[in-house]
Amino acid sequence: MRARQLTHLTSGKYPISVSSVTTKLLRWYDCNRRELPWRAPPGGIVNPYHVWLSEIMLQQTTVSAVKPYFVNFLERWPSVEELSLAELDEILHAWQGLGYYSRARNLHKCAKEVMTKWSGKFPESEANLLSLPGVGPYTAAAVAAIGFGKDAVPVDVNIERVIARLYAIDKPLPSRKVDIKRFAKTLLPKQRTGDFAQALMDFGAIVCRRKKPRCSICLLKKECAGFKQGDPERLPFHPPKKIRPTRYGTVFWLECEDGSVLVQRREEMGLLGGMIEFPSSPWQDELLPVESVLLSYAPSDASWEKIEGTVKHVFSHFYLVLDIRKASILNKIPENSMWCKPADFNKLALPTLMKKVANHVTKNISSQES
């Protein structure tokens, strides 16, 4: 049911005026909207390409982190057509530091499909948007609502928090998402659905914050069931975070006499898929004996020396600790591998983890020479 069909919606014992909430949020947004590089100015024409690109980048990433990447992408590929014609390596290189590199690969696939299947124009319906590579329910709803003004509600973490507090939804996942989506849809206005989605996002980021929500200045506190219950910050309910396991591996820094270092491309699928790396052993739950690692995974039968210290990195679901072994050879082997001088590493699609490895080795060599 839509906002224009409902006057009040009840969550528990607190009735909420739907029209009042919708009107207040849109008025607040008109005065307090965030200026973001992917947003059209007030009254301007929305570019669905900008909406799609930003929403893919914003997955698992903060607005502040995404801004410079978005601007860089638009400068290099100002349209979906130009993005579709880019080489995947170019996109992966430009994506360095954003993480979750499958998003970059799907970005490329999606751009190509928009050109071949949709004649260079993004489809407008959620259903058709969902058929595109890398586009899930949230992104489809965001592009449909913001890009095309369709009756859709994208539920990101900010919107989830606002709705959960407004209606005092304290259920755990996944039933919470069903309720939040249902309540959010009832708030949709007859017009400005894209602005309304962005109003909820901005309101959650600025006022209804995860920690220390600014209830004293909140224009919705008269309607907010969470505020009336006295502890809105506890909503939405989050179970205790799982403890991240630690995995271990060994990286092989193999130099040729001209100073080049052996690099290789990771498999397309999986973590850091398609990125460039220094050869390494698999990342496992326990530290394997050095002799076993060198025998099974070293790229060359060379004299491998340990680099002091380790490289540590945090992924979303595990910690990684890497031991580094260094060796030198005369000839560039194996035949099918790639070699690159350290001065040219910035030309490669090296993920942050491998940049850490390069920095660690470089500092170690410098300290030995000084």
C-alpha positions as semicolon CSV with decimal commas, in nm:
position;residue;x (nm);y (nm);z (nm)
1;M;0,000;0,000;0,000
2;R;0,119;0,348;-0,083
3;A;0,139;0,663;0,128
4;R;-0,142;0,824;-0,067
5;Q;-0,368;0,533;0,035
6;L;-0,286;0,542;0,406
7;T;-0,333;0,815;0,663
8;H;-0,186;0,634;0,963
9;L;0,025;0,326;1,008
10;T;0,058;0,156;1,343
11;S;0,367;-0,013;1,476
12;G;0,290;-0,157;1,818
13;K;0,104;0,101;2,026
14;Y;0,232;0,409;1,840
15;P;0,025;0,529;1,541
16;I;0,229;0,714;1,279
17;S;0,098;0,975;1,038
18;V;0,237;0,863;0,704
19;S;0,171;1,190;0,521
20;S;0,331;1,390;0,803
21;V;0,651;1,183;0,795
22;T;0,677;1,198;0,416
23;T;0,615;1,573;0,399
24;K;0,860;1,652;0,679
25;L;1,136;1,442;0,526
26;L;1,104;1,599;0,182
27;R;1,104;1,951;0,332
28;W;1,408;1,862;0,541
29;Y;1,584;1,723;0,234
30;D;1,520;2,040;0,035
31;C;1,713;2,236;0,297
32;N;1,973;1,983;0,408
33;R;2,052;1,756;0,112
34;R;2,413;1,650;0,081
35;E;2,598;1,779;-0,223
36;L;2,737;1,464;-0,383
37;P;2,911;1,443;-0,722
38;W;2,671;1,179;-0,853
39;R;2,355;1,371;-0,765
40;A;2,174;1,600;-1,004
41;P;2,125;1,956;-0,871
42;P;1,775;2,048;-0,745
43;G;1,545;2,047;-1,046
44;G;1,818;1,903;-1,269
45;I;1,800;1,597;-1,492
46;V;1,915;1,276;-1,325
47;N;2,166;1,063;-1,515
48;P;2,095;0,691;-1,448
49;Y;2,457;0,610;-1,537
50;H;2,573;0,830;-1,248
51;V;2,323;0,668;-1,011
52;W;2,426;0,314;-1,110
53;L;2,799;0,384;-1,096
54;S;2,779;0,549;-0,755
55;E;2,559;0,278;-0,606
56;I;2,797;0,004;-0,720
57;M;3,090;0,194;-0,570
58;L;2,904;0,264;-0,244
59;Q;2,847;-0,104;-0,170
60;Q;3,047;-0,186;0,145
61;T;3,220;0,155;0,117
62;T;3,174;0,501;0,265
63;V;3,061;0,814;0,082
64;S;3,387;0,997;0,162
65;A;3,593;0,711;0,018
66;V;3,385;0,688;-0,299
67;K;3,382;1,058;-0,400
68;P;3,731;1,076;-0,557
69;Y;3,687;0,740;-0,731
70;F;3,356;0,847;-0,881
71;V;3,502;1,174;-1,010
72;N;3,800;0,989;-1,159
73;F;3,577;0,734;-1,332
74;L;3,358;1,005;-1,482
75;E;3,661;1,191;-1,612
76;R;3,791;0,876;-1,779
77;W;3,461;0,719;-1,880
78;P;3,186;0,986;-1,888
79;S;2,927;0,749;-2,035
80;V;2,831;0,384;-2,010
81;E;2,940;0,341;-2,371
82;E;3,293;0,459;-2,300
83;L;3,307;0,240;-1,989
84;S;3,199;-0,062;-2,194
85;L;3,487;-0,002;-2,437
86;A;3,752;0,017;-2,165
87;E;3,987;-0,271;-2,095
88;L;3,914;-0,462;-1,776
89;D;4,270;-0,397;-1,656
90;E;4,210;-0,023;-1,686
91;I;3,897;-0,049;-1,471
92;L;4,067;-0,272;-1,213
93;H;4,357;-0,029;-1,196
94;A;4,122;0,267;-1,142
95;W;3,935;0,063;-0,878
96;Q;4,245;0,000;-0,663
97;G;4,172;0,073;-0,298
98;L;3,793;0,039;-0,317
99;G;3,807;-0,334;-0,243
100;Y;3,557;-0,607;-0,334
101;Y;3,700;-0,626;-0,686
102;S;3,419;-0,844;-0,816
103;R;3,222;-0,518;-0,827
104;A;3,470;-0,376;-1,079
105;R;3,449;-0,687;-1,296
106;N;3,070;-0,678;-1,287
107;L;3,078;-0,305;-1,360
108;H;3,253;-0,384;-1,687
109;K;3,018;-0,672;-1,771
110;C;2,713;-0,461;-1,691
111;A;2,828;-0,171;-1,909
112;K;2,877;-0,410;-2,201
113;E;2,532;-0,564;-2,149
114;V;2,362;-0,223;-2,131
115;M;2,520;-0,143;-2,469
116;T;2,443;-0,475;-2,639
117;K;2,108;-0,569;-2,486
118;W;1,958;-0,229;-2,398
119;S;2,098;-0,008;-2,677
120;G;2,306;0,197;-2,437
121;K;2,020;0,294;-2,205
122;F;1,963;0,148;-1,860
123;P;1,630;-0,032;-1,824
124;E;1,384;0,150;-1,601
125;S;1,206;-0,130;-1,414
126;E;1,344;-0,305;-1,107
127;A;1,291;-0,644;-1,271
128;N;1,496;-0,558;-1,578
129;L;1,763;-0,384;-1,375
130;L;1,796;-0,698;-1,164
131;S;1,889;-0,894;-1,475
132;L;2,209;-0,692;-1,517
133;P;2,544;-0,829;-1,390
134;G;2,629;-0,712;-1,040
135;V;2,290;-0,546;-0,981
136;G;2,111;-0,677;-0,673
137;P;1,775;-0,579;-0,517
138;Y;1,910;-0,267;-0,347
139;T;2,091;-0,129;-0,652
140;A;1,796;-0,208;-0,878
141;A;1,561;-0,020;-0,646
142;A;1,802;0,274;-0,616
143;V;1,844;0,315;-0,992
144;A;1,469;0,270;-1,052
145;A;1,372;0,526;-0,785
146;I;1,650;0,784;-0,817
147;G;1,732;0,738;-1,184
148;F;1,379;0,701;-1,321
149;G;1,137;0,813;-1,048
150;K;0,978;0,468;-1,018
151;D;0,787;0,347;-0,711
152;A;1,080;0,169;-0,551
153;V;1,247;0,187;-0,210
154;P;1,618;0,110;-0,186
155;V;1,695;0,004;0,170
156;D;2,056;0,082;0,260
157;V;2,194;0,086;0,615
158;N;2,080;0,445;0,668
159;I;1,724;0,383;0,552
160;E;1,711;0,059;0,750
161;R;1,809;0,247;1,064
162;V;1,556;0,529;1,014
163;I;1,266;0,291;0,949
164;A;1,364;0,050;1,227
165;R;1,363;0,335;1,481
166;L;1,058;0,509;1,342
167;Y;0,850;0,193;1,379
168;A;1,048;0,033;1,666
169;I;1,129;-0,278;1,463
170;D;1,352;-0,485;1,688
171;K;1,343;-0,815;1,503
172;P;1,667;-0,988;1,400
173;L;1,755;-1,056;1,038
174;P;1,615;-1,169;0,797
175;S;1,257;-1,098;0,909
176;R;1,356;-0,741;0,997
177;K;1,436;-0,659;0,633
178;V;1,092;-0,777;0,522
179;D;0,919;-0,549;0,773
180;I;1,143;-0,251;0,699
181;K;1,083;-0,283;0,325
182;R;0,708;-0,306;0,384
183;F;0,694;-0,004;0,615
184;A;0,923;0,201;0,389
185;K;0,697;0,140;0,090
186;T;0,400;0,282;0,275
187;L;0,583;0,613;0,306
188;L;0,639;0,659;-0,068
189;P;0,497;0,990;-0,190
190;K;0,296;1,029;-0,511
191;Q;0,585;1,221;-0,664
192;R;0,957;1,271;-0,599
193;T;1,023;0,907;-0,512
194;G;1,390;0,949;-0,597
195;D;1,422;1,253;-0,374
196;F;1,240;1,069;-0,098
197;A;1,483;0,775;-0,112
198;Q;1,775;1,016;-0,092
199;A;1,604;1,209;0,188
200;L;1,589;0,892;0,396
201;M;1,955;0,818;0,319
202;D;2,069;1,168;0,416
203;F;1,849;1,181;0,723
204;G;2,002;0,856;0,845
205;A;2,354;0,981;0,779
206;I;2,310;1,327;0,935
207;V;2,043;1,302;1,206
208;C;1,943;0,942;1,276
209;R;2,303;0,829;1,311
210;R;2,411;0,482;1,419
211;K;2,575;0,615;1,733
212;K;2,454;0,918;1,926
213;P;2,150;0,994;1,710
214;R;2,061;1,362;1,717
215;C;1,716;1,315;1,864
216;S;1,711;1,663;2,015
217;I;1,688;1,819;1,668
218;C;1,498;1,535;1,498
219;L;1,189;1,652;1,315
220;L;1,039;1,302;1,343
221;K;1,067;1,248;1,717
222;K;0,693;1,307;1,764
223;E;0,627;1,017;1,529
224;C;0,925;0,798;1,621
225;A;0,828;0,489;1,820
226;G;1,192;0,418;1,903
227;F;1,229;0,764;2,058
228;K;0,908;0,718;2,258
229;Q;1,040;0,387;2,392
230;G;1,339;0,577;2,528
231;D;1,633;0,403;2,361
232;P;1,641;0,452;1,984
233;E;2,014;0,385;1,960
234;R;1,960;0,015;2,028
235;L;1,770;-0,013;1,699
236;P;1,804;-0,185;1,463
237;F;1,900;-0,498;1,653
238;H;2,243;-0,636;1,563
239;P;2,367;-0,970;1,689
240;P;2,724;-0,984;1,826
241;K;2,982;-0,977;1,548
242;K;3,149;-1,305;1,464
243;I;3,516;-1,329;1,551
244;R;3,729;-1,300;1,238
245;P;3,958;-1,601;1,191
246;T;4,324;-1,552;1,098
247;R;4,473;-1,702;0,784
248;Y;4,837;-1,736;0,690
249;G;5,034;-1,740;0,368
250;T;5,374;-1,682;0,210
251;V;5,450;-1,429;-0,065
252;F;5,744;-1,481;-0,302
253;W;5,940;-1,174;-0,412
254;L;6,147;-1,300;-0,704
255;E;6,388;-1,052;-0,867
256;C;6,572;-1,081;-1,197
257;E;6,918;-0,929;-1,253
258;D;6,766;-0,622;-1,423
259;G;6,563;-0,545;-1,111
260;S;6,230;-0,672;-1,244
261;V;6,000;-0,858;-1,003
262;L;5,781;-1,156;-1,090
263;V;5,408;-1,084;-1,086
264;Q;5,102;-1,279;-1,195
265;R;4,729;-1,238;-1,241
266;R;4,490;-1,394;-0,993
267;E;4,203;-1,610;-1,112
268;E;3,902;-1,409;-1,230
269;M;3,672;-1,562;-0,971
270;G;3,718;-1,526;-0,598
271;L;3,883;-1,275;-0,368
272;L;4,084;-1,007;-0,553
273;G;3,983;-1,179;-0,875
274;G;4,162;-1,059;-1,188
275;M;4,406;-0,841;-0,992
276;I;4,785;-0,856;-1,014
277;E;4,979;-1,016;-0,729
278;F;5,320;-1,142;-0,633
279;P;5,319;-1,525;-0,636
280;S;5,204;-1,670;-0,308
281;S;5,098;-1,984;-0,134
282;P;4,729;-2,044;-0,059
283;W;4,594;-1,859;0,244
284;Q;4,523;-2,122;0,507
285;D;4,399;-2,144;0,864
286;E;4,735;-2,252;0,999
287;L;5,099;-2,168;0,933
288;L;5,257;-2,444;0,726
289;P;5,621;-2,555;0,769
290;V;5,858;-2,341;0,561
291;E;6,009;-2,641;0,381
292;S;5,665;-2,757;0,268
293;V;5,567;-2,410;0,145
294;L;5,889;-2,360;-0,053
295;L;5,869;-2,706;-0,207
296;S;5,504;-2,678;-0,309
297;Y;5,451;-2,313;-0,397
298;A;5,778;-2,128;-0,467
299;P;5,783;-2,009;-0,832
300;S;6,150;-2,098;-0,873
301;D;6,408;-2,330;-0,723
302;A;6,610;-2,043;-0,582
303;S;6,771;-1,954;-0,251
304;W;6,482;-1,796;-0,061
305;E;6,561;-1,560;0,225
306;K;6,306;-1,448;0,480
307;I;6,219;-1,078;0,489
308;E;6,195;-0,966;0,850
309;G;5,845;-0,902;0,984
310;T;5,509;-0,984;0,829
311;V;5,242;-0,805;0,630
312;K;4,899;-0,794;0,792
313;H;4,572;-0,713;0,621
314;V;4,207;-0,713;0,724
315;F;3,942;-0,851;0,491
316;S;3,572;-0,837;0,572
317;H;3,562;-1,193;0,704
318;F;3,919;-1,278;0,806
319;Y;4,260;-1,142;0,904
320;L;4,556;-1,227;0,684
321;V;4,920;-1,258;0,792
322;L;5,178;-1,294;0,516
323;D;5,536;-1,413;0,549
324;I;5,763;-1,283;0,270
325;R;6,046;-1,471;0,104
326;K;6,291;-1,302;-0,135
327;A;6,520;-1,452;-0,398
328;S;6,718;-1,344;-0,705
329;I;6,774;-1,521;-1,036
330;L;6,962;-1,444;-1,357
331;N;6,703;-1,528;-1,622
332;K;6,336;-1,432;-1,637
333;I;6,139;-1,748;-1,568
334;P;5,886;-1,905;-1,594
335;E;5,806;-1,825;-1,956
336;N;5,436;-1,745;-1,909
337;S;5,480;-1,508;-1,617
338;M;5,498;-1,128;-1,612
339;W;5,785;-0,915;-1,492
340;C;5,767;-0,559;-1,374
341;K;6,018;-0,315;-1,230
342;P;5,913;-0,163;-0,895
343;A;5,908;0,184;-1,049
344;D;5,628;0,064;-1,277
345;F;5,412;-0,102;-1,011
346;N;5,176;0,196;-1,026
347;K;5,085;0,090;-1,379
348;L;4,954;-0,246;-1,255
349;A;4,621;-0,331;-1,096
350;L;4,783;-0,408;-0,763
351;P;4,537;-0,441;-0,473
352;T;4,613;-0,267;-0,146
353;L;4,741;-0,592;0,004
354;M;5,011;-0,629;-0,262
355;K;5,107;-0,262;-0,229
356;K;5,167;-0,335;0,139
357;V;5,394;-0,624;0,041
358;A;5,590;-0,404;-0,202
359;N;5,629;-0,129;0,059
360;H;5,741;-0,379;0,322
361;V;6,008;-0,529;0,095
362;T;6,129;-0,188;-0,021
363;K;6,168;-0,062;0,337
364;N;6,350;-0,378;0,436
365;I;6,594;-0,349;0,148
366;S;6,652;0,021;0,223
367;S;6,725;-0,049;0,590
368;Q;6,977;-0,317;0,496
369;E;7,158;-0,084;0,255
370;S;7,176;0,210;0,497
